[in-house]
Amino acid sequence: MTTSFDKVKVWFKDSVTILWARIQYILGVLGAGLIAAFSGYDFTQLTSMDARSAFKMLLAVATAGVLTEIARRRTL
């Protein structure tokens, strides 16, 4: 018996990790677009962050991207 989830997995080469990578990518692009749209391009809050906080934020984003890419290259 084929479930709806199995049909979705076929679109992503039977890999949940590829599905997750695509979801994270789309949400990241949409999130960045919403931030840009509703911030009025006033990024002074980000530039006023101390270096330690900015580094932590960038490290978290980079780590999530790297881990997702590693997972995407594997198959479940």
C-alpha positions in Angstrom: 0.0 0.0 0.0 1.5 3.3 -1.1 0.9 6.2 1.3 1.0 9.9 0.5 4.3 10.3 2.3 5.8 7.6 0.0 4.6 9.5 -3.1 6.3 12.7 -1.8 9.5 10.8 -1.1 9.6 9.6 -4.7 9.7 13.2 -5.8 12.8 13.6 -3.7 14.6 10.4 -4.8 13.2 8.4 -1.8 15.3 10.6 0.5 13.9 12.3 3.5 17.2 14.2 3.8 16.8 15.8 0.4 13.2 16.7 1.3 14.5 18.3 4.5 17.2 20.2 2.7 14.7 21.7 0.2 12.3 22.7 3.0 15.1 24.4 4.9 16.3 26.2 1.8 12.8 27.5 0.9 12.1 28.6 4.5 15.5 30.4 4.6 14.8 32.3 1.4 11.3 33.2 2.5 12.5 34.2 5.9 15.2 36.4 4.5 12.7 38.0 2.1 10.3 38.7 4.9 13.0 40.3 7.0 14.1 42.5 4.2 10.5 43.4 3.3 9.4 44.4 6.7 12.6 45.8 8.2 12.5 48.8 5.8 16.1 48.0 5.0 17.1 49.3 8.5 19.8 46.8 9.5 21.3 49.1 12.2 20.3 46.5 14.8 22.5 43.9 13.1 25.4 46.3 12.7 25.1 47.4 16.3 25.5 43.8 17.6 28.8 43.1 19.3 31.2 40.8 17.4 30.6 37.8 19.7 26.8 37.8 19.1 27.2 38.3 15.4 29.7 35.5 15.2 27.3 33.2 17.1 24.5 34.0 14.8 26.5 33.4 11.7 28.0 30.2 13.1 24.6 28.8 13.8 23.4 29.5 10.3 26.5 28.1 8.7 26.4 25.0 10.8 22.8 24.4 9.9 23.6 24.7 6.3 26.6 22.4 6.4 24.8 19.7 8.4 21.8 19.9 6.0 24.1 19.5 3.0 25.9 16.5 4.6 22.5 14.9 5.3 21.3 15.7 1.9 24.1 13.8 0.3 23.2 10.7 2.3 20.2 8.5 1.7 17.8 7.1 4.3 
